[in-house]
Amino acid sequence: MIATNFGPFASRITGTGSAFPDQRLTNLELTKKIDTTDEWIRERTGIQERRIAQAGSEADRNSSLGARAALAALEMAAKTASDIDLILYATCTPDTLIPSTACWLQKKIGATKAWALDVNAACSGFVFGLATADSFLRSGQFKTALVVGGDILTSMTNWEDRGSCILFGDGAGAAIVERTEATNPRRILSVHMGADGRHWELFHVQAGGSNMEVTAEVRAKKLDKMEMKGREMFKVAVRTLGDYAVQALESNGLALGDLDWLVPHQANLRIIEAVAKRLELPMEKVLINIDRYGNTSSATIPTALDEGVRKGLVKPGETVLLDAFGAGVTYGSILMRW
Ligand code: UT7
């Protein structure tokens, strides 16, 4: 599906923020728990360490990290919580199933005017949330949205599965998205989104939803934890991230290599390198944080973007492509002029 500007309004990100738990888990520490090496993890994934939320810690709750990221984004945008009309919280690891994590966050930051809901598209969640916010803002219905991507993937990690547990970490990233004139060059230029439920088996959690209750037996079999077919997921990721990036460039009349910044989902550095190669981009034009945080699911893109913005790398007028891929499978890209 393609959405481009067709009315008087567009939208743009005016503030970003990030938050991570304090506790680090290094590769070396992982070698004490499972049969792996620091060298294997670095070479095969690019990850050096990740952050782990402490179970039971109020500060490390998904919505608490999201609230910290949201407040930082509000400050950058020079807005207050009372300016927010809409909160979209992208997560597949909600604080609670009821109420939504968006409502927990709304309470924490005091955004009393906003309506609030969760979006679940796994690792593509932030990009799906941003596409949804863009649509509401372009319709003219609202002025200001808060989009958060936050996940505590370690709550669903099978620490006995060395093929997956080395990948995941926890964190949250946020963006304030504001309505602007469609004539403003600094805006979201296009949105390309997709999903293919036929590939559900590549990455899923069997229990915990209405399909299967989490009983002692289910817990013993780890059916409430993530199951991933890593090699197959890798291939689909490289293909769809590349395809959706190329579609975004082509539909905006841009050539390969024209991007100032690629902000890809951070699942594996080798996936990112393959996509950059296809786009003829040097790695210096790719915002990376997987080395320090691992795969934080819906938080990878907003936190990598936030880091690029705060370091002064991403400058006004530059062309930025967000490129996502996740369980479902889900995928999508958003091209914007910063
Ligand atoms: O957010 C989106 C979802 N996630 C992804 O997109 C992840 C995509 N997949 C990947 O990133 C990679 O497939 C992995 C990092 C998960 C695995 O890397 P790989 O290069 O595809 O390894 P592999 O599964 O093909 O396994 C190669 C070997 C195997 O040993 P044998 O059979 O060749 O003897 C594995 O048992 O590496 C072994 N292995 C490990 N060795 C040391 C698997 N995990 C580990 C480990 N440490 N942690």
Residues whose N, C-alpha, C, O or C-beta is under 5 A from the ligand:
A	BS01	UT7	D35 T36 T37 W40 R44 T45 C123 R162 G163 I166 G230 R231 M233 F234 A237 A267 N268 F325 G326
